[in-house]
Amino acid sequence: MTIPHLPARYDHVGSFLRPQYLLEAREKKATGQITAEQLRLVEDQAITEIVKFQEDVGLKSITDGEFRRTYFHIDFLEQLGGVKTDIPVTVRKPDGTEELAPPVIRVIDKVRHAKDIQLADFQYLKSQVSAGRTPKVSIPSPTMLHFRGGRAGISKEAYPELDPAFYDDVARAYGDELRSLAAAGCTYVQMDDTNLAYLCDEKMREAARQRGDDPNELPHRYAQFVNKVVAQKPAGMTLAMHLCRGNFKSTHAAAGNYEPVAEALLKEMDIDAYFLEYDDDRSGDFRPLRFLPKGKMVVLGLVTTKFGTLESKDDLKRRIAEAAQYAPLDQLGLSPQCGFSSTVHGNNIAVEAQRAKLRLVIETAQEVWGDA
């Protein structure tokens, strides 16, 4: 079976557990003991090692593990012109578990592409990746600039009306970033989006209502928003989207079936491939996949990154077969449900479990699809 868009039937979301020496170097930089240039050299070493780790495991798409980031989204968004972010804090919930309080992301001026954000990072990654493999860059979805704050989080002086000026400016900034990456040889970009997943959760839907947004309308508006970015995508670039319900220290922030967003996400949005979390019951069933049109791919996140217990290969094959009742098997792939460390803190999982889960994904995909 031909593989639509992606390097292989098996893939991964992008982030990996940081080695201890990198965490220590970041702490030294934070306390002024080393310079940014010295930290970058340590990051280079760690990225060289995680590239080899991915290639040794057998992956075809290779990331830098997000080793230069503290958070999957803030580090990128705060480098856009017109955007200000406040670093989030950890809060303890009534049941004793920890949750990352959402960062405050505010648009204080016209959004613009003030500089190439990922270019130097991609160039280093590309220099370390072997021939026959594809370096992948992950960036936050543009919807991250709207959902949490809503209208109140976007300057009324800069944008008296959001539509179309705000959406057009953000799309143009993203387009400039994609073009800078494409000029350096990047062919694969993944946008990470929590907001469409959050709109599957009634608590989050009510929060949107309180901010003045209609949770039934938002998925369609976000599809149009993302399509403005897609319209600027350079020729030959694959653009994927990962939906995440929260992954901070092996916790989640939202739950719910994809049904409330499925039509807008799969049918209306012009994305090449989707990474959908399906690692436990909070994701619901596979019926929403019926909206997947021809020519697109869904990568099923059936293997959890939150805990080290290894899934059964037979169970994974059974669930893939269930998904194939709603979307063609040749438009499906397999991956872990999220990255292993979407913030610098990392998930509650060991490095060897990380390796074992990736091997399980690859072996299962090869046995199911054959051409994986």
Secondary structure, DSSP 8 states (H G I E B T S, - for coil): ----SSS-SB---S-----HHHHHHHHHHHTTSS-HHHHHHHHHHHHHHHHHHHHHHT-SEE--TTTT-SBTTHHHHTTSEEEEEE---EEE-TTS-EEE---EEEEEEEEE--S-SSHHHHHHHHHHS-TT-EE-EEEE-GGGGTTTTGGGGB-TTT-SS-TTHHHHHHHHHHHHHHHHHHHTT--EEEEEESHHHHTTSHHHHHHHHHTT--TTTHHHHHHHHHHHHHTT--TT-EEEEEE-S--GGG--S----SHHHHIIIIIIS--SEEEEE-SSGGG--SGGGGG--TT-EEEEEEE-SSS-----HHHHHHHHHHHTTTS-GGGEEEEESS-S-SBTT--S--HHHHHHHHHHHHHHHHHHHS--
